[in-house]
Amino acid sequence: MDQGLAAVMVGLFTAVGGIIVALIQRNRKENRDDHAIVSQQIAHVFRSLTRVEDLMHGHIRWHKEAQREQTQRGDQGAGGDLTA
């Protein structure tokens, strides 16, 4: 193989290698960006679920307190105990 052809082959391999590396780097950046977006969305969902959970606990607590007050007053209704 003469030196001219070897130089062309080396240049070709270098160019192809550079293109491949550039594509890989671009995909890695896109992956990082996508990961950041997904992480933010997961954090938002977590905050929303935590808020809903707090609201549900408060609502259940309200029902328990109302039931306790009703039991303490003896307001079981004219029919007596309905569990029998």
C-alpha contacts under 8 A as a table, 3 or more apart, distances in Angstrom:
res1	aa1	res2	aa2	distance
1	M	5	L	6.63
1	M	6	A	6.74
2	D	5	L	5.64
2	D	6	A	6.40
3	Q	6	A	4.98
3	Q	7	A	6.10
4	G	7	A	5.19
4	G	8	V	6.36
5	L	8	V	5.08
5	L	9	M	6.19
6	A	9	M	5.08
6	A	10	V	6.12
7	A	10	V	5.13
7	A	11	G	6.12
8	V	11	G	5.10
8	V	12	L	6.07
9	M	12	L	5.01
9	M	13	F	6.13
10	V	13	F	5.19
10	V	14	T	6.08
11	G	14	T	5.04
11	G	15	A	6.11
12	L	15	A	5.14
12	L	16	V	6.18
13	F	16	V	5.19
13	F	17	G	5.96
14	T	17	G	5.07
14	T	18	G	6.03
15	A	18	G	5.06
15	A	19	I	6.25
16	V	19	I	5.16
16	V	20	I	6.25
17	G	20	I	5.13
17	G	21	V	6.16
18	G	21	V	5.12
18	G	22	A	6.11
19	I	22	A	5.08
19	I	23	L	6.25
20	I	23	L	5.20
20	I	24	I	6.25
21	V	24	I	5.12
21	V	25	Q	6.15
22	A	25	Q	5.16
22	A	26	R	6.20
23	L	26	R	5.13
23	L	27	N	6.23
24	I	27	N	5.16
24	I	28	R	6.18
25	Q	28	R	5.06
25	Q	29	K	6.32
26	R	29	K	5.20
26	R	30	E	6.29
27	N	30	E	5.06
27	N	31	N	6.07
28	R	31	N	5.01
28	R	32	R	6.26
29	K	32	R	5.10
29	K	33	D	6.20
30	E	33	D	5.06
30	E	34	D	6.06
31	N	34	D	5.08
31	N	35	H	6.00
32	R	35	H	5.03
32	R	36	A	6.21
33	D	36	A	5.16
33	D	37	I	6.41
34	D	37	I	5.14
34	D	38	V	6.22
35	H	38	V	5.15
35	H	39	S	6.05
36	A	39	S	5.09
36	A	40	Q	6.27
37	I	40	Q	5.19
37	I	41	Q	6.31
38	V	41	Q	5.03
38	V	42	I	6.14
39	S	42	I	5.14
39	S	43	A	6.21
40	Q	43	A	5.11
40	Q	44	H	6.26
41	Q	44	H	5.04
41	Q	45	V	6.24
42	I	45	V	5.08
42	I	46	F	6.13
43	A	46	F	5.05
43	A	47	R	6.26
44	H	47	R	5.18
44	H	48	S	6.21
45	V	48	S	5.03
45	V	49	L	6.08
46	F	49	L	5.14
46	F	50	T	6.08
47	R	50	T	5.10
47	R	51	R	6.22
48	S	51	R	5.13
48	S	52	V	6.26
49	L	52	V	5.05
49	L	53	E	6.01
50	T	53	E	5.02
50	T	54	D	6.18
51	R	54	D	5.09
51	R	55	L	6.23
52	V	55	L	5.03
52	V	56	M	6.13
53	E	56	M	5.10
53	E	57	H	6.17
54	D	57	H	5.15
54	D	58	G	6.21
55	L	58	G	5.11
55	L	59	H	6.17
56	M	59	H	5.02
56	M	60	I	6.10
57	H	60	I	5.18
57	H	61	R	6.02
58	G	61	R	5.03
58	G	62	W	6.14
59	H	62	W	5.02
59	H	63	H	6.42
60	I	63	H	5.10
60	I	64	K	6.27
61	R	64	K	5.08
61	R	65	E	6.16
62	W	65	E	5.19
62	W	66	A	6.11
63	H	66	A	5.09
63	H	67	Q	6.06
64	K	67	Q	5.08
64	K	68	R	6.06
65	E	68	R	4.98
65	E	69	E	6.11
66	A	69	E	5.15
66	A	70	Q	6.12
67	Q	70	Q	5.04
67	Q	71	T	6.13
68	R	71	T	5.10
68	R	72	Q	6.14
69	E	72	Q	5.08
69	E	73	R	6.23
70	Q	73	R	5.25
70	Q	74	G	6.26
70	Q	75	D	5.43
70	Q	76	Q	7.22
71	T	74	G	5.07
71	T	75	D	6.22
71	T	76	Q	6.75
72	Q	75	D	7.81
76	Q	79	G	7.61
76	Q	80	G	5.85
76	Q	81	D	6.50
77	G	80	G	5.80
77	G	81	D	7.94
79	G	82	L	7.26
81	D	84	A	6.51
